[in-house]
Amino acid sequence: MSDSKVYTDYFFDEPVFDLHDGGYIPLEKADFPDKPLNIPAAIKPDKVEGNDVYYTITAQEGETQILPGAKTKTWGYNASLLGQTIILKQGVHYHVHLVNELPEVTTFHWHGLNVTGPIVDGGPHAPVYPGGSRDIDFTLDQPAQTDWIHPHPCPNTARQVWNGLAAAVVVTDTEEAKLPFPRNYGVDDIPIILQDRNYHDNQLDYKADYDVDGTLGKYALVNGTINGVFDVTTQRIRLRILNGSDRREWRLHFDDDHEFTQIASDGGTLPEPVRFTKLMLTCAERAEVIVDFGDKKPGDVVTLMSDDTPIMKFKIGEYAPDNTKLPEHLTTIDAPKVTPGLPVTKTVMSGMDDQVRLDGKLFDMQRIDRKQKIGDTVLWDVVNTNEMDGGMIHPFHMHGCQFLVISRNGKAPYPNEHGWKDTVGVNAGETVRIAVQFTKFGVYMYHCHILEHEDTGMMAQIEAYDPNHEHKYHLLSMDEMNHPSK
Ligand SMILES: [Cu+2]
């Protein structure tokens, strides 16, 4: 792949996307004044002792000025909405004190982090009850990337994210640090957390807006801001884009078709930069892109759109000239060889509405659906069989690993799918082949990342096992998770 190619048609097979679903709510231009884009504060450690860093993350209630008039009741991590950005470094041992100040049980899932499951990973087996806390620790052993934390309690993930719980996690390392990428957080390196919401007298009402195929809102929010404006003070900026929506796919482009370059996917730096004028992200996917505003002058405004709806603006200010050119080769993906002699694992996402299933079943927290030996690299065929009404895209997510996309219906993956990923959009009628390796033993979930689909039960569990180290897991039932006193 040469970096001279600019992809201008990255919406691919448009009819399979949710434009054609009866319940689909298109974004609407929000008729509210522009506001400075919220840039989540970077979290500060409680203490640092050599290679040990201590953080406290509190899930809390708050109020946020989203619309003119009354503030909106929202939830966040160390913030009233979304959360502080958690910045982690490869090789450091983290100790995290997780606190729940919400009125209900929640969990703290590290989406994209290669940490042991099911407890540190923060799925439904690691509840934190109201007024309670949990302490976890892990040594970060993966490369620079953009991840996130969000709640994962069964079956209330979708509502808790809708209420505001989602925070960016930025992983840094020494290899990525040598690449000519912007990395001054908040100045030329910012998270772009994409969500959509409706408001009822300025308040969220998840029940009123609920859709079993994924709840949608008509207003786009970036980092919790409607009609946000970011003041550009450098020629190049790095956007760490996260689809933090319950269900919406984002089809991003600038109003003037300004080109941008993707440098990283879910699991970190891409082998080669990929240039686009249009980029699609399904739920929970991340893309780091660099936008070069070298052809703009102070006072110019560039609008970021999804489909035909403006979602935020970049206001160009004075900047120093920057002639940095990205190398054509960014990193080498050390792809593990597929372990010989093992069958392909086939997993099937099917149905819509309350008929969604994973391998024909609904989720059972006490059932291990599959096993895979740690260190083995196994091909998985992830199938989306559903073609009702043109079908729906199901974003497939695995905990506890980063995988490589091998093919889509036997053809090459998308141009930006040549790096590590933990979430991949699977179109209706499509089989996406991925190569999966676990390096840490544990019990991990894999599921559709449309949050209402996962809450309905489109999830399963895999035990990554070490034959020389048998481990027994205490798996909670959903009832135990939600009602500890029983
Ligand atoms: Cu789904």
Residues whose N, C-alpha, C, O or C-beta is under 5 A from the ligand:
A	BS01	CU	I393 H394 C448 I450 H453
